[in-house]
């Protein structure tokens, strides 16, 4: 196992000990909302330049 993989596994350890999805699901949802917002902003800017 590489040092980077070991570090990620160590950091993800507390997330997996919680009951239910908890923090991990919150991070995924917030990340996807930010991603959709950035995608919409990029598409709107691209359409405005035409």
C-alpha positions in Angstrom: 0.0 0.0 0.0 1.4 3.4 -1.0 1.8 6.1 1.6 -1.0 8.2 -0.1 -3.4 5.3 0.1 -2.6 4.6 3.7 -3.1 8.3 4.5 -6.5 8.3 2.8 -7.5 5.1 4.5 -6.5 6.6 7.9 -8.5 9.8 7.2 -11.6 7.9 6.1 -11.5 5.7 9.1 -13.6 7.9 11.4 -16.2 8.4 8.7 -16.8 4.7 8.4 -17.2 4.2 12.2 -20.4 6.3 12.3 -23.8 4.8 12.2 -25.4 5.6 8.9 -23.9 7.7 6.1 -23.5 10.9 8.2 -20.6 13.1 7.3 -19.6 11.3 4.1 -23.1 11.8 2.6 -23.1 15.4 3.6 -19.8 16.0 1.9 -21.0 14.2 -1.3 -24.3 16.2 -1.4 -22.6 19.6 -0.8 -19.9 18.7 -3.4 -22.5 17.8 -6.0 -24.5 21.0 -5.3 -21.3 23.1 -5.7 -20.5 21.2 -8.9 -23.9 21.7 -10.4 -23.7 25.5 -9.6 -20.3 25.8 -11.2 -21.5 23.8 -14.3 -24.5 26.1 -14.7 -22.4 29.2 -14.3 -19.9 28.0 -17.0 -22.7 27.0 -19.4 -24.5 30.4 -18.9 -21.3 32.3 -19.5 -20.6 30.3 -22.6 -24.1 30.9 -24.0 -23.8 34.7 -23.3 -20.7 35.1 -25.4 -22.5 33.9 -28.6 
